[in-house]
Amino acid sequence: MFMPVGTQATVKGVLQRDLEVELGIQILLANTYHLYLRPGHEAIRRLGGLHRFMNWPRAILTDSGGFQVFSLNSLRKVTDEGVLFRSHLNGDAHMFTPESVVDVQLAFGSDIIMALDECLEYPATHETARLSARRTVQWARAAWQHYTGLGETASSLFPIVQGSMFGDLRAECARQLVELGADGYAIGGLSVGEPRALSLEMVEATVPLLPRQRPKYVMGVGLPEELPEYVARGVDMMDCVMPSRNARNGCLFTSRGKVVIKQAKYRDDPSPVDEKCPCYTCRGYSRAYLRHLFLAGEMLFATLATIHNLHYYLDIMKDLRQSIVLGAFPDRLRVIRAAPGGED
Amino acid sequence: MFMPVGTQATVKGVLQRDLEVELGIQILLANTYHLYLRPGHEAIRRLGGLHRFMNWPRAILTDSGGFQVFSLNSLRKVTDEGVLFRSHLNGDAHMFTPESVVDVQLAFGSDIIMALDECLEYPATHETARLSARRTVQWARAAWQHYTGLGETASSLFPIVQGSMFGDLRAECARQLVELGADGYAIGGLSVGEPRALSLEMVEATVPLLPRQRPKYVMGVGLPEELPEYVARGVDMMDCVMPSRNARNGCLFTSRGKVVIKQAKYRDDPSPVDEKCPCYTCRGYSRAYLRHLFLAGEMLFATLATIHNLHYYLDIMKDLRQSIVLGAFPDRLRVIRAAPGGED
């Protein structure tokens, strides 16, 4: 499955009804860091939880906030207890601990909650990565202890494997986390600027050590052509801002490559973004109209483009799921790998 | 009827399907000036006309471009032949003539096209207004002659009554335009900063002189509480950016007055914008969520707020139409006028 990103309890520009009915999305990702700061997890709890707050009846996964604390905050202090950071909104000091981010996500009522992890910049030395992965394991144990101590909840907690770009550290981290017996496992700290071959190598070093029957989730990936490669390596879940962010920037994914909508060649183009696409956007709107909306700075462009790009991603995943169910995944992967990509 | 404004071939933030299915809108207004400059009327003609371009199967009225030329352009030159102006996009010089704006709107394939008119600032002297109304009549005659000379078209041309805030000039202008025998008539040059009593007075000076069987359209009005007043004076059609623009600015209309969504009192408010409203927004989303989206700068706020405000306007018109059909309009008007308004 691919999870569209709804950072602030909204997938930017798309109505929840269209996410549900038009796109058939089963699970969204929302960001703990952002929603903790605004409107606050206690406000969301008082309002009946995140599902009710954002009018989303299906599943929600919230990240741990770790990635945002480490990427949006230049001023932060990490200790064994947790991480002290300043709000990017107003500079207020806040502390995330393994226990507190479990509580925050339980206040949201998220279906899948993530354990606090430390995210390193790329590149990092082996020693830095080793200490960081060790801390992530300690935090995951603390989170797990806190979570299981609360008794039965409706949420599943996923620990996150770290270890930067070192296969031995990834493997060691995975082995230690597996001892927790969690409902699923994530692989974090990828898509941070490393070459794609290295991301895949880290996944290969990790996935075989994770429980075969439990979902395996690679965070923050990827490009459309990368999705089948992760699936081929045993990955079940992915999320990425790419389909929605690229949409807003005027870049549309198609079966024949990218369409950069501002290009003059689309000025009089009456055809849809992708002739083969059955999405709402492609059913009713031309490239010429989309280009007009984009150049005019109209919001509707983001809506139509995001609907298309999300449909494109979800369609890839649907195709892969079907081939797996039919026992035809290896053949399908060969066909996909042989297909020409590039600019339309 | 109330026509939502879709300046650049989109009602900002709302999908055409929601305008059609969710809101039941029968007719939209689009702006000749904007669409002439970008993407251009010839491009729209090549793409199959405005309905197809913007994926809107129902009626479209386009204004004459006159109002925008006079409000968006400080550099312009008016002659008997037309108006020379500079594009607000790139400074290029363009000329609108009574004939050319008919041609532009026929290229769009608009269902209702408007004759070029001169719009004055408020206040204007009687002499300035007299000369300007005379020019508007001359232009309307030229537009009419050009339009009828083209033979049968699928579009109706409406001339526009001007005359600033002088009842005698409005009446004279109306009498002269009625001689054309057009399918409908508009009253322009209102909502330009004058007191509301004066706008209504100008409508009262004009409507009785227009053909009873033909639609009468007051351009650019109004506030929710003004709509019944115009209808009471014989007005059939109105348009205004207010529901959509106010929505984007965080101001929502309700049966109990305005909701200014950024106010702190809505922070934990689980109720919909308007308890009595059956719109998509009020069916699924709380004031607290809308406030969160607004403060977070999320596009979805504009979408949800615009859907609500348009529904509110359209509902007022529906209520008025029903009371007219039932022969109960005078009673209904009394009830409406007695209802308390103000801030919720």
HADDOCK unambig.tbl for C-alpha pairs under 7 A between the chains (distance, minus, plus):
assign (segid A and resid 12 and name CA) (segid B and resid 298 and name CA) 6.61 0.50 0.50
assign (segid A and resid 12 and name CA) (segid B and resid 299 and name CA) 6.28 0.50 0.50
assign (segid A and resid 12 and name CA) (segid B and resid 300 and name CA) 6.52 0.50 0.50
assign (segid A and resid 13 and name CA) (segid B and resid 299 and name CA) 5.25 0.50 0.50
assign (segid A and resid 13 and name CA) (segid B and resid 300 and name CA) 5.10 0.50 0.50
assign (segid A and resid 14 and name CA) (segid B and resid 300 and name CA) 6.66 0.50 0.50
assign (segid A and resid 15 and name CA) (segid B and resid 300 and name CA) 6.88 0.50 0.50
assign (segid A and resid 39 and name CA) (segid B and resid 292 and name CA) 6.23 0.50 0.50
assign (segid A and resid 43 and name CA) (segid B and resid 268 and name CA) 6.45 0.50 0.50
assign (segid A and resid 47 and name CA) (segid B and resid 268 and name CA) 6.80 0.50 0.50
assign (segid A and resid 47 and name CA) (segid B and resid 270 and name CA) 6.17 0.50 0.50
assign (segid A and resid 53 and name CA) (segid B and resid 289 and name CA) 6.09 0.50 0.50
assign (segid A and resid 54 and name CA) (segid B and resid 289 and name CA) 6.63 0.50 0.50
assign (segid A and resid 55 and name CA) (segid B and resid 284 and name CA) 5.93 0.50 0.50
assign (segid A and resid 55 and name CA) (segid B and resid 285 and name CA) 6.34 0.50 0.50
assign (segid A and resid 268 and name CA) (segid B and resid 43 and name CA) 6.45 0.50 0.50
assign (segid A and resid 268 and name CA) (segid B and resid 47 and name CA) 6.80 0.50 0.50
assign (segid A and resid 270 and name CA) (segid B and resid 47 and name CA) 6.13 0.50 0.50
assign (segid A and resid 284 and name CA) (segid B and resid 55 and name CA) 5.93 0.50 0.50
assign (segid A and resid 285 and name CA) (segid B and resid 55 and name CA) 6.34 0.50 0.50
assign (segid A and resid 289 and name CA) (segid B and resid 53 and name CA) 6.08 0.50 0.50
assign (segid A and resid 289 and name CA) (segid B and resid 54 and name CA) 6.63 0.50 0.50
assign (segid A and resid 292 and name CA) (segid B and resid 39 and name CA) 6.24 0.50 0.50
assign (segid A and resid 298 and name CA) (segid B and resid 12 and name CA) 6.61 0.50 0.50
assign (segid A and resid 299 and name CA) (segid B and resid 12 and name CA) 6.28 0.50 0.50
assign (segid A and resid 299 and name CA) (segid B and resid 13 and name CA) 5.26 0.50 0.50
assign (segid A and resid 300 and name CA) (segid B and resid 12 and name CA) 6.50 0.50 0.50
assign (segid A and resid 300 and name CA) (segid B and resid 13 and name CA) 5.09 0.50 0.50
assign (segid A and resid 300 and name CA) (segid B and resid 14 and name CA) 6.66 0.50 0.50
assign (segid A and resid 300 and name CA) (segid B and resid 15 and name CA) 6.88 0.50 0.50
